[in-house]
Amino acid sequence: MADALAELKERMAEVTDLAAVLRLLSWDLQTMMPPAGIVHRADQAATVMRLAHELLTAPRTGELLEELRPVEDTLDPESDDAALLRVVRRDFEKAVRVPSSLRADMARAAAEGRSVWVKAKAESDFASFLPALERNVELKRRYVDCFDAPGERYDVLLDDFEPETTTAEVRALFEELKSPLVALIAELRDREVDDAFLTGDFPVERQRALARDVVDMLGTRPSSWRIDETEHPFAAGGGVDDVRITTRYDPNGLESLFSTMHEYGHGLYNHQLPRSLSRLPTGQSCSLGIHESQSRLWENLVGRSRPFWRFFYPRLQATYPEQLGDVAQDRFVAAINAVRPSLIRVEADEVTYGMHVMLRFELEQDIVEGRVELRDLPEAWNRKMWDYLGVEVPDDAHGVLQDVHWSGGSIGYFSTYLLGTVMSVQIWEAARRDLADLDERIEGGEFGPLRDWLGEHVHALGRRWPPQETLRRATGSTIDAGPYLAYLRAKYVRGR
Amino acid sequence: MADALAELKERMAEVTDLAAVLRLLSWDLQTMMPPAGIVHRADQAATVMRLAHELLTAPRTGELLEELRPVEDTLDPESDDAALLRVVRRDFEKAVRVPSSLRADMARAAAEGRSVWVKAKAESDFASFLPALERNVELKRRYVDCFDAPGERYDVLLDDFEPETTTAEVRALFEELKSPLVALIAELRDREVDDAFLTGDFPVERQRALARDVVDMLGTRPSSWRIDETEHPFAAGGGVDDVRITTRYDPNGLESLFSTMHEYGHGLYNHQLPRSLSRLPTGQSCSLGIHESQSRLWENLVGRSRPFWRFFYPRLQATYPEQLGDVAQDRFVAAINAVRPSLIRVEADEVTYGMHVMLRFELEQDIVEGRVELRDLPEAWNRKMWDYLGVEVPDDAHGVLQDVHWSGGSIGYFSTYLLGTVMSVQIWEAARRDLADLDERIEGGEFGPLRDWLGEHVHALGRRWPPQETLRRATGSTIDAGPYLAYLRAKYVRGR
């Protein structure tokens, strides 16, 4: 039995290595690769994906899992080995339904789609993106067909990003959020906010240096992080000691600062995953929702809070004296928390953000169920933007082409942004219960206590448990719209 | 039969993809990876190496080769398929002798060794490098043990870098070179050369821009190259449209210019390999010797020639007016061709260069045959430097630690530098026979004719033939010390 377990671990270590290689290839594609290299990259990613899939789904994996079934029942469910067997069994049972050639085709189409999207977005040309989108959607539909899904077809895709979470559950949560958010937006949208000073001349070189300083200040182990620039910021890397985040510098605004804190949250999660399990599936991140709870926590609960700016605003003023020298701290904090319906999700304020996600969640279901023609997506997008946020989309670069996800075949992914946002408030409040002086620490520039708390209560759990069980262990509760809505009301209506 | 051939090609395409992934992982390690990431990278490289090795050596590969044996005899030996079967059969027969676990251990030790070497070199601390070297050498010895080599043990290693070339053949060639080179060095070493102006203030930013200009000027297809900075310059990449070269900028000298032209030569070879075979072993580079013939040709036959500088010197003067404004072209060309025994191989002039390589070739044989203790390598190195070049080595950073190769397990590699240098002159002369006005073209800044000639006569052959047959097809002759020695005498003694 010990032999079978060791063999299974070695096999899963190789699968995990290949997953890291795929992340690195994707990082390279988005940051470093000469654009013409895509012809090779698509094949390389497809081959690595195919081999990873074959290692996972080989008959030998099934034999080992069968052999280990009696052991599994005797193990302490809290043990690492029990968690490993749970996770591998689940991954195996899903993966064996999918031919490795389809997996390889999906990896190839994703690599190609990303590179097509960059150009299409730059030229705001949806038509040039459509064939790549059609290819990715067709493959996703074939992927869904591999499963005898008892529920909705979209469940299959959602489960890849947010395990053991159903479309119906997400829909119910979003319905609970929708009316209060719409009401809140209506209440706040016409408030005058003095934030003209956030647009101006913010030299990119200074932003770049500041991004490095912010990441160092929030805290990392030495020689293990890097920051690059991409069209769509993201976090990736090779493991707990190879953390790579990206950001995007707008010479006329400060968005990169919040984007950097956001990606820092993702990076810190990767950085504090359980090192002893780093080559096993249990040592990876739990779900995209949990991942996003970490990025949103650092971006918003820390990065748009008064205590943080009491500490950091003098430094920011010193960096941009021409722009901010005469702007008082309260004015600045009010400006970065202005509520204003806008076009771009990643730049949206905390209140309107949810509507951007709901729009995508609904369109994704329409796509998967075949209720919308792909060529009609821009129109459907623009209509919903008008209905939900009252904004008019001037072109597809600011509409349906703004996000990278669909181009890389990540369909079923978007709802996790709002799930994560909701969970971020629950996690934040749990941290505050445990760390009574958290605000004072942040005001003093001490981020270690929060890092450590997150490390212990969230990151160290890795993928041992599904996301809702992970959240319950960290906070005492599964996902709940209440704290998020209460937080928004307290902050934006009562100004606390 | 067609099915078997298609299956073999698909299998070899995957092996080729994984080889490209390994090159990219190594490039990333040397250019981008946060240093702490090495703990992950070693495992990732080992896993990819193991899988590539298993794909190549699987019983199915052998079955396919057997099945295809009757076809092979009927194919035109000039055909792509015949070449593929020759090359795969050879690779398979070598690879099946080596356990995939040993291959994985070698990849892991190479990744770890490289990262140890960077630090050891920076601190000139051979002792801290010794354990990594011992590990790599031990693995190489176990690798040699896998073969029933009829000849010398070193043959096994040499064959990996320069196929179908024996230690005895290289030794004979080097013996032929040694006395004439020693005599030439003695004749030239005390000549006064006025080259003090090559040391001074050459701002790195200008060097960086110049390197990009030089690569563009020598010629590439758009969106397919990048240049980075590393301690040890190299060329790598993901395929014909993903070419990556590196260089190193010394703020007090111009070496990066020659290093860039050198790596351009490597990059151009990768760039012009046969696209239709890009996912097959036959579409890869032929050998390290042939590779080096391309880099040395651009660095020396082009980059240190009078016609090139007639064209490019005004541009260089305009880049560094403070340093070179008052230096006449003839003085400059004489200075960059000064013959002066020195410590560092990659900075050595054309005449002394060979002695650096012979030294390493001899030490490598001593290492493999166990005739030298690894801890005694610095002393052995320093003694030979004195014997061959009359220079004293001040520290190991300028001695035994100067090259990256041994740290990455590349033992058996060094002789290819001199083989390539000798071949570069043969190839250059063949190009000149075909392109009567080559000097005039270069003097006019036209590099297309040379690029195209090399593409057609050398690069397009890929790995279809072993290196000596490739050279014979390109030049009409196998390797010959004569043209190289004649070139050196003509240029350095008769000043032509």
Interface residues (C-beta under 8 A of the other chain):
Chain A: A13 E14 D17 L18 A20 V21 L24 L25 D28 M32 M33 P34 P35 A36 G37 V39 H40 R41 D43 Q44 A46 T47 V48 R50 L51 R221 P222 S223 S224 W225 R226 G237 G238 G239 V240 D241 D242 V243 R244 S278 R279
Chain B: A13 E14 D17 L18 A20 V21 L24 L25 D28 M32 M33 P34 P35 A36 G37 V39 H40 R41 D43 Q44 A46 T47 V48 R50 L51 R221 P222 S223 S224 W225 R226 G237 G238 G239 V240 D241 D242 V243 R244 S278 R279
